Amino acid sequence: MNRAGADFALTADGKDLVLGLRSKNAEDLQRLPLFEVRADLAANGATVRDLAGSMDGYIRVAGGAGRIPSGALCFSCTGLSYRADKFN
């Protein structure tokens, strides 16, 4: 903690992840693409608002080969766009 508030830093890596995509059975699960995620974020501030306002960095999501069932991806994107609207 510094005089201006809190310092926040996050670096995370994930490999071979199935990101919130539903499958009906084990066979469908095997067909889903695997994702790689890398996040590197930093912020500082005295309040949550200050932390959110100073947030800098990136989140990278890369998908491999696979089959995404119809409608599964739209469900995930809806949640992301909703949250993006709240930050902007």
PLY file of the C-alpha trace (Angstrom):
ply
format ascii 1.0
element vertex 88
property float x
property float y
property float z
element edge 87
property int vertex1
property int vertex2
end_header
0.00 0.00 0.00
1.30 3.45 -0.86
0.09 6.89 0.22
-2.17 7.16 -2.81
-3.93 3.88 -1.95
-3.38 0.37 -3.18
-1.18 -1.03 -5.93
-2.66 -3.90 -7.94
-0.77 -6.21 -10.29
-1.87 -9.45 -11.92
0.00 -11.70 -14.32
-1.71 -14.98 -15.21
-1.25 -17.70 -17.82
-3.59 -20.55 -18.66
-3.24 -23.28 -21.28
-5.55 -26.00 -22.57
-8.66 -24.32 -21.11
-12.31 -24.81 -22.06
-13.74 -21.34 -21.45
-17.33 -21.52 -20.27
-18.55 -23.55 -23.24
-21.12 -26.19 -22.41
-21.08 -29.71 -23.76
-23.82 -32.34 -23.64
-21.50 -35.29 -23.21
-17.85 -36.36 -23.13
-17.70 -36.65 -26.93
-18.85 -33.03 -27.38
-16.33 -31.93 -24.74
-13.50 -33.50 -26.76
-14.56 -31.48 -29.84
-14.44 -28.11 -28.07
-11.46 -25.88 -28.84
-8.84 -25.40 -26.17
-7.85 -21.85 -25.31
-4.73 -20.14 -24.12
-5.15 -17.07 -21.89
-2.56 -14.52 -20.82
-3.35 -11.52 -18.65
-1.04 -8.77 -17.48
-2.82 -5.98 -15.60
-1.76 -3.19 -13.25
-3.55 -0.38 -11.40
-3.23 1.91 -8.40
-5.55 4.17 -6.47
-7.23 4.98 -3.20
-10.71 3.71 -4.18
-12.15 0.96 -6.36
-13.11 3.65 -8.86
-9.51 4.92 -8.91
-8.24 1.36 -9.42
-10.65 0.77 -12.31
-9.78 4.13 -13.86
-6.05 3.52 -13.77
-6.20 -0.11 -14.99
-3.66 -0.76 -17.72
-2.53 -3.93 -19.45
-4.05 -6.62 -21.62
-5.96 -9.88 -21.67
-5.17 -12.15 -24.63
-7.37 -15.13 -25.46
-6.35 -17.46 -28.32
-8.41 -20.46 -29.39
-7.22 -23.62 -31.06
-8.94 -25.93 -33.49
-12.27 -27.36 -32.41
-16.01 -27.15 -32.82
-18.17 -24.71 -30.83
-21.85 -25.68 -30.58
-24.33 -23.18 -32.04
-25.28 -20.53 -29.48
-22.51 -21.34 -26.99
-20.22 -18.54 -28.10
-22.99 -15.93 -28.18
-23.71 -16.70 -24.52
-20.09 -15.97 -23.61
-19.89 -12.78 -25.70
-23.07 -11.34 -24.20
-21.51 -11.43 -20.74
-18.30 -9.82 -21.94
-20.03 -7.00 -23.79
-22.25 -6.30 -20.78
-19.20 -5.95 -18.55
-17.35 -3.84 -21.13
-20.26 -1.37 -21.17
-20.02 -1.04 -17.39
-16.31 -0.10 -17.56
-16.76 2.46 -20.33
0 1
1 2
2 3
3 4
4 5
5 6
6 7
7 8
8 9
9 10
10 11
11 12
12 13
13 14
14 15
15 16
16 17
17 18
18 19
19 20
20 21
21 22
22 23
23 24
24 25
25 26
26 27
27 28
28 29
29 30
30 31
31 32
32 33
33 34
34 35
35 36
36 37
37 38
38 39
39 40
40 41
41 42
42 43
43 44
44 45
45 46
46 47
47 48
48 49
49 50
50 51
51 52
52 53
53 54
54 55
55 56
56 57
57 58
58 59
59 60
60 61
61 62
62 63
63 64
64 65
65 66
66 67
67 68
68 69
69 70
70 71
71 72
72 73
73 74
74 75
75 76
76 77
77 78
78 79
79 80
80 81
81 82
82 83
83 84
84 85
85 86
86 87
